[in-house]
Amino acid sequence: MRMPDVTEPFELVLFGAKGDLAHRKLIPALYNLHVDGRLSEQGNIWAITRPNTEQSAYIEQVKDWVRKLGAEFDEKTWKAFSQRIKLVGVDLYKAAGYSKLAKKLNASGNPVVYYCAVHSRLYPVICEQLFAHNLITEHSAIVLEKPIGNDYESGMVINRRVAEFFEESQIYRIDHYLGKETVQNLLALRFANSIFEHQWNQRYIDHIQITISETVGVEQRAGFYEGTGALRDMLQNHLLQLLCMTAMEPPASMEAESVREEKVKVLKALKPIVGADISECVVRGQYGEGISEGEMVPKYKDEPGVDTHSTTETFVALKAQIDNWRWSGVPFYLRTGKRLAKRACEIVVQFKEVPHSIFEMQHKKTMANKLVFHLQPDEGVSLQLCEKRVGNHMQVRPMVLSLNQSDQDKNRVPEAYERLLADAINRNPTLFLREDELMTAWQWVDPILNHWQTSDQRPDTYTAGSWGPAASTLLLAKDGRLWEENS
Ligand code: BG6
């Protein structure tokens, strides 16, 4: 039997325990950790829900979630897992629920991690109440889900308020993309191999594309998404974090501060996109009706809870530049959207063509080397090289070397939240964001948000099931390039 990842007893207090994130990601991840024997036996999950929720009804609901989304299900394991879950009804603004929680947590005496899977405007309220009920000690930690705030200003207000109650070392700002196996493999490939470092710069790399495409629409999350949109929901955090991991200098060690220091340098070196550059370099779209995964789906404005005049973007693509020696002149094209042709997440590092070809190459440009990190649906890495076509003629053709992570051993690749939940409980902050990272990211996207708010230009409509608006294709075509269409 392997040693659990979380060896010490713990109390995990989950605010938003009935919400979408708890349902889709957090509870299944905790269940998987439990199934794999990776959680200390003395670990409780305090599910915070609205008062009047019945423990037995909640447990039934959770059973349904893990049955559908957990790694494997059997009654015996489920029973043991369900005993970890304790429901506490709390009205987040009122003292009563917190007093109940305090009694229960004080009785255990174990270190507590508060996980805020609720809207970020509630973070200050939760902190105030925890403090008022003596629920914060030097052994507590708090995990904050993204997006923290709606822009630079509101992000700053929330951070400052939380900092009145928790030290920076106790605050875990989560971005689950950093917990994905391939993102960590990106670090391993970049910094455990010497062959890439010499090529990893503007002399050899033509451009980089980072895509997170989803086939789902807004689902039941219009209440959150209408005021958020793709720029705040995905680009300000997930895409920029992937960009940092790809572009950062080698950190001195894997210690949290070394890694965070290098990431923040990248964010600070991002060339601001302001004024006329916004229309030139940023595309926003909103899905219209269309066929997604074989089914006719409605346009965004017809989704339940969405305003029929909504200008919320469900797609964003942009061209970013990093003003430093390594990356000067190398565009980073980022895009994300809902209801796109395929669910995928990829980082494509497109190398330059050879300076002079001695071979007959029909499609010289498409034959340039390409390193692709596939984050989903399958995790792995592929490298496009050229080889001689077998036969009498000296003809060269592209070939792909693939490294599939699930082939490495036959174990299941853990979900990002499994890794990050264990890290937060173990108090390892390496894969979490420091305050200055978050604020620098907000500072960079703020001018785009302001421009959209004040302009009467609306997002371009794109057909559900496509690769987004035509302007997105044009963004690269203007530079003589094409998106890697995730084929
Ligand atoms: C979340 C966003 O952070 O990431 C969602 O709020 C999005 O809108 C989700 O669907 C995508 O995560 P994953 O891991 O399923 O790609």
Residues whose N, C-alpha, C, O or C-beta is under 5 A from the ligand:
A	BS01	BG6	D233
